[in-house]
Amino acid sequence: MTKDAAARLARGASKHVSASAEKERKRKAKERNRVSAADDSKPLAAIQDLAEKLFEVGGIDQKTMREYDALCIPAVPDFTKSMIAKIRKDANVSQSLFAKYLNTSPSTVQKWETGAKKPSGAAARLLQVVKKHGIDVLA
């Protein structure tokens, strides 16, 4: 094998990404674009865009790209009782219907809105999604 052929082979190997990994990367990129547009975090979106371009040309590996992806997931806010009530009222639904959308009980929603309990885990993430994209995203 000539020196030129070996160099071309090495360049091709560094750019090779399995089809499923590439498809997953593109899906995550679309999701990141929706999240970053909703967050208005332009610096973070710019860094993520740069990392993605570096990944495409082989400048960073898949593990590093996954680390950048993880950094771009927004933290779940600490919802107050008034924030939860506002999210529900903006969605124009009752506590009972809101509970059905979130797969929880009406009494839980009532406790969130009175401050007796705080949403955690998946419920807090769902509230974050509804706040950004509206209740229809869960329908």
Summary of the structure (lengths in Angstrom):
residues: 139
radius of gyration: 21.3
end to end distance: 58.8
largest distance: 74.2
contacts: 329
relative contact order: 0.09
helix: 74%
strand: 0%
